[in-house]
Amino acid sequence: MSEIPLMLDRTDVRSLTEQVYDFLKTEILSGNLASNDKLPSKRMLAQSLKCSITTIQAAYNQLVDEGYLIAKEKSGYYVAELSGIVTLGGSVPDSLGVDKPREQYRYDFSYHGVDFDHFPFQHWRRVMREVVDERDRDLLRLGDPKGDAGLRTSIAHYLHQSRGVQCEPSQIVVSAGTEYLLQLLIQLLDAKTSYGIENPGYEKLSQLFRSSRIDCRPLALDEQGLRVEEVECQNVDVVCITPSHQFPTGCIMSVARRLQLLIWAAERPGRYIIEDDYDSEFRYSGKPIPSLQGMDQKGRVIYIGAFSKSLSPALRISYMVLPKQLCKVFDETMYFLNCPVPMIEQKVLALFMQRGHFERHLNRMRNLYKQKREVLVNEISKQLPTAHIQGSAAGLHLTIQVENGMDEDVLETSARQHGVNVYGLSRYYSQLPQGKMDGRVLLGFATIRIEEIADAVALLRAAWYAS
């Protein structure tokens, strides 16, 4: 095959890499590309589609990682053998549970994902090649249950320098996502432990705790975040919070409130605070907010972080810092576990951080996201006269309250009818407050391009202020 019938759309909300990936995956699953079919070379396809070789390489790499393609050295890329999955008629059996395509919008203000155009593919590929060329036998071993020692050392150094976290590499546990870490904590803590979660908050928390049959209680917030009085009233043992940039409201917990919470945790054995520092790398005004863990003198804070916002959610690499007493329990009771993150990815990330690529990438992305947020704020101020921006200048999303007489459902529906996907705040409540929800929506800006923001907000204006 010398070329493929695809035309790239520069106005599409998806990146060029995503368009190539989506097209080839669909062609393979439909049977239009059969097993062992050879794909065009990267250079030839890049010339045909008038894009960079890096774009094609990234799409091919993702398809290889997912098992749709096979890369043969000095030969090229071939469609993998998928007999039993792709039928002769080109359809995929329903029993496989293949996701239906999501409804496409012209613009999507999702808080999931990162800027697709600026991932450091060149440095990542160079480091990966170097790790593989070393032929380190550790790449073929299961490794430590807590994760690769080199990666944990790099994470400990980074957290101390950037977040003021006080820990040793032995206190860090690496895993494949925050959900997996929380499941480990459920096993690590007493079975009768009751958990308090922010309301509103990260929607998967309540789902995870309830599916695990764990006592989970919603905790109301005010403009400074979680109130200690609420924690005491609900009589919980562990609280899960996002103090540096509350999700989804965007507020920042004050130092006084943090100290109150630390005092509460130290008053009784078995009390802990789970600090989810999910997007703390991105703060655009003032000094960085130090971590709650760095203020903790009694070993009561369990710190959780991830590379999903700083690099990509597709990496599935997260980590937690355990207090020393829990670290000892982990070593004694969880020694049989295997770290779910592939060793090669851990080694690559460790070297990526050691070479300074991670820090430089963060600096570039911090500047880019700051620009995106400023443009979004300016366009909202100009085009949405009754929309009030809430939350601090941090993170990869903001919330707005639209006072135009529409409730949340109507705001969402009207925006989608105009080709823009927005997210009402009610979806983040584990327990909805009494009364009618106000018109608040979340706007994530990481995946949208700067040059698209004005047009996206103009469509919101048309949706919400029709004359």
N, C-alpha and C positions, 0 to 999 in steps of 0.2 A: 504494500500500500504506500503510495507516494504522497497522498494528501487526504484530508478529511473534510467533509462538507460542513464547515463551521465558519460563521462570521462573528467576530468579536464585537460586542456592543459597548463602546466607551461610556455610554450613559447609563448602563446597567448598574444597579446598586451592588452587584457582586464584582469582585476583582477579576482581572483577566485570568488569573490562575484558577479561580473558582469556576469560571465559565468553561475553560478547557477541561477541568476535572469533571464537572457535572455532565458535560456532553459525552466524554469518553465513557464514563461510568454508565450512563443511560444506554449508550450504544452496545456496551458489553452485556448488560443485564437483559436487553431486549433481543440479543442474539444477532444484531447487525454486525457486530465484531465477534467472530468465532474464535474458539480456542486455538492457540498457536498462530493466529494472525499477527503479522509483524506490523508495528506502527511506524510512521515516518520518523526519521531521525530528528533530534531536537532542533538542529540547525535548519533542516528543510521545513519543518512545521512552523518554526518561528518566522522564516521568510514568507511562507504562505499566508500566515495570519497577521503578518506585519507587527510582531511583538518581539520582546526580548527572549533570548534563549533561557534566561533565568525563569521567566514565566512558565515556559514549557517544562523545564527541569523540575520545578516545584510541583506541577500537576502530575508529572510522571512519578515522582518520588512518592507522593501521597497514594497514588494508585498501586504502586509496588508495595508500600507499607500495609495497605488494606487487602492485598492479595489478588487484585484484579489484573495486575501486570507482573511479568517476570523480566528482570534485567539480566541479559546475557552479555558477559564481558566481550568487548570488541565485536559484538554482533548487533545489539540493539535491544528494543523492548518488544515483548510478545504478550499476547493475551493469555492469561493463565487458564488452566483446565478447570472449568466450572460445571462439569457434567453433574446433573442432579439438582442444580440450582437454576441454571438457565434452561428452560424447556425448549423443545423444537419450535414451538409456536412463538417463542420470544417472551412469554409471560413468566412472572415469578410466582410460585405457589403461595397462596395466602397463608399456609401453615408456617411459612418461614417468618412471618411477622415483619416483612419489609415495610418500612415507613412509607406512607403516601407522601408525595411531594407537598411541601408546605405552600400555602397560598402566597403568591409573590406580590410584593408591594414595590412601588417605585422607590420609596425610602422606608427604612426600618430603624426606628430609634431604640433598638434593643440594647440592653446593658451587657448582653453576652458578647464575647468575642473581643478582638483587638483590631488595630489598624492593619489590614491585610497587605498593604502596599510597602510596609517598612520593616518587615521581619528580616533580620540579618542573615539571609540565606548563605551568603558568601562565607562569612566567618563560621557559621554553624557547620557548613559542609567541610570547610578546611579542618576544623577541629575534629569532626567525626572521622574524616579520613586518617588523621593523625592517630586517633585512638585505635582505630582498626588496624592500621599499619604496625602499631607496636606489638601486636599479637600477644597481648597480655592474657595469660591463662585465666585471670580473674573474670574476664568477659564471659567465660563458659561456666562459671560457678554460680551457685545460688546467692552466696554472699550473706552478710549479716542481716538478721531480721529487721534491724533498724534502718538498713540502707547502707550504701557505700560510705566507708569512713572518710574518704577524700571529699565527697560531696557534703557530708555533714560538717566537716571542718570548714569548707567554703561558706556554707550557710551560716554557721556560727559566727564567722568573721564578718560577713555581710550584715547580719542582724545587729551585732554589737556596734558596728560603725554607723549604720543608717537608722536603727530604731532604738538603740540603747538597751537591747535585750542582754541580760546577763545569763550566760549559759556555757556549758562545755559541750563539745560534739557528742559525747555519750548521752546527753539529755535529749538529743534530736531523733525523731522517728520520721523517716521518709515513707510516703505512700502515694497511691494513685488517686488523689482527689480528697477533698475535705470530708466527703461522706464516709469514705473508708476510715479516715482518722477518727471520726465521731463513733463509728461502730467499734473501733478498738477501745475507745474510752468507755463505752457502755460496758464492755467486757472487763475493763480494768477497774472500774469503780463498783461500789456495792450495788447489788441487784435492786435494792430498795430505794436507791437514790432518786429523788425527784428533781426534774430539770425545769428551769424557767427560761423562756425565750422571749425576745423582744416582739412586741405586737404594735405596729407592723414590723416584719423582719424577713430574713431570707426564707423563702417559701418551702425549701426542701427540708428545713429543720423539723418542722412539725410533722411532715410526712415521714421522715426517717424515724423519729422517736415513736410515733404512734404505730408504724408498721413493725417496730421492734417491741411493741407492747410495754413501752416505758412511760412512766408518769411524767407528763409534759404539761406545763401551765403557762398561759400567755401573760406577759407583763406589760402593762400600759406604759407609754412614754410621755414626756413633756418636751419642751423646747431644748432641754439640756440632755435628753436621752433618758435612760433608765433611772427611776427613782428608788432609792434604798428602801423607802417606806413600802413601796409596792412589793419589793422582794420579801420583806419581813411579813407582810400581810398574806402573801401566797404561801409562805412557809416552805420554800424550796431549799434544796441543798446545793445545787449547782446552777449558775446563771450563764447563759450564752449571750455575749454582747459584741457589738462592733463599735467600740468607743471612739476610735480615731476618725470614723466617717460612717455614721449610722446608716445602715441600709434598711429601707430605701429613702428615708427622710433627708439624709445628708447632714444632720446636726453632729456636733462634736461634744463629747462629754467633758465637762469642766473638771479642773484639777480637784476642786473641793468634792465634787460628786465621786470622783475616782477614789479619793482617800476614804470617803465614807464606805464605799463598796469593799475596799481592802480591809477596813476594820470589821465590817460585817463578816467577811470570809474567815478572818482569824479568830473570831469569837467561839467557834465550835468545830470540833474535828469532823472531817468529811465534807466540809464546805469548800467549793472551788469556783473559780471564775474562768470560763473559757473565752479567751480574747481572740476573736477572728479579725485579723488585720488584713482584710482581703484586698484593699487597693491603697494601702498607706503610702506607696511609692509616689503617688501623684497628689501633691499639694502645691497650689499655685500662688499663694500669698502668705506672708508671715513665715515664722520658723516652723520646721516639722514638729508635729505633735509626738512627744515621746510615748513609747509603748507603756501600757499598764504593767506589763511584766517587769519592766525596768524599775518600777516604783515598789515592787513587791519585795518585802523583807521576810515574809513568813512562808514562802513556798506555796502560795495558794492560787497562782495564775497559771493556766495552761494556755500557751501561746500557739496559735495556728496561723499559718501563712501558706501561700501557693505562688506558683509562677504563671498562673492562668491569665492575670492581667498584665504582668510585666513582660512576658514572652508570648505565650499562647495557651489557651485552654486545651488545645489538642495534645500538648505535651503530657498532660495528666500527671504532673509532679507537684506534690504538696508536702508539707512537713508540719510537725508540732514539736514544741519544746515542753518537756515534762518537768515538773518540780522533782527534786532529787528523790523524795520519798516515793513518788509514783514511778520514777525511773527504776528504782530498785524492785518494785512490784512487777513492772514490765519484764525486767531481766529474769525474775524468778518464775513467772507464770506464762509469758508469751514467747519463750525461747524457741518454740516449735514452729513459729510462723515464718513465712517467706515474704520478703519485701516484694510487692506486686509490680514495682517499676523495673523494666528490663535493665540489666546491668550496663549495657552499652549506653543507654540514654543517661544513666546516672554519671557514668564516666565522662561523657561528652559535656554535660552540664557543668560538672566540677571543673573541667579544664577550661570551658568557656568563661567561667567566673574567674578562675585563677589568672587568665590572660588579660583580664580587664575588659573583655568584650561586653559582659553583662552590664557593668556600670556605665560604659559609654552608650550602650543601647538605651538604658534607662534615661540618661540625660537627654538624648535625642527625642525619645518618646514623650518625656515630660514637657519639653518645649512644644512639640507638635500638639499634644492634647491641650495644653494651655491655650494655644492659638484656636483650636477647635472650640473650646469652651467660650472664649471671648467672642468669637464670631457668632456662636449660638445665642449667647446672652444679648449681644447687640441686636441681632435679628428679632429676637423675642420682644425686646423693648420697643423696636420700631414698628413691628407688624402685628403684635398681639396686645392691643391696648389695655385689656383687663387681666392679663396674665402676670402673676406675681411669682418671681423666682424664689425658691426656698433652698436652704442648705448652704453649706460653706463652699468656698472655692477650692474644691478638692475632688479626687476620684474621677470616675469616667461616666458619671451621670448627674443629672440635676432633676429636681421636681418643680413643677409649676402648678399654681392654683389658678384656674381659669374661671373668672367670675363673669360669665356671660349668660347665666340662666340655665345652662345645660348641666345635667348631672353626669357622673362619670361614664356610664354606659353610652350615653348619647355622644359624648366627646370622642370615645373610642370608635364607635360605629361610624360617625360622620367623618373622622379622620381617615379611616380605612376605605370608605367609599371614595375618597379623594386620592387614594394611593399611598397613604402614609400610615405606618403602624406605630401606635403609641400604647402605653401600658398604664391602666388605671391602678391606683394604689390599693384598691380593695383586694386584689389578688395576693397581696403580701400580708394580709391579716389572717392569723390562725383562728381568730375569733373576732368577728365584725362588731364594732361598737354599735350601741343602740342609736336609732335614728338614721336618717338618710345620709349616704356618703356624699362628701363634698366633691367639687370638681377638681380633683388633684390627679395629675398624671406624671409618669416618670419618662424622662427623655435621656437615653444613653447616646453618647456621641463618639464612641471609639471607632466604630466601623464605618461611619459616614465620612465622606471626603469633605474637606473644607469648602471646595467650590460648589458642593451640592446643598450646603446648609441653608442658604438664602432661599433657594427654590423650595426646599422641604417645608420651611416655615411659611412661605407664601401659600402653599397648599393647605397648611393648617389654618391660616387666616381665612381662606376661601371656605373651609369646612366649618369653622366656628363663628364666623362673622358674616354670613351670607346676607346680602342686602335685600 
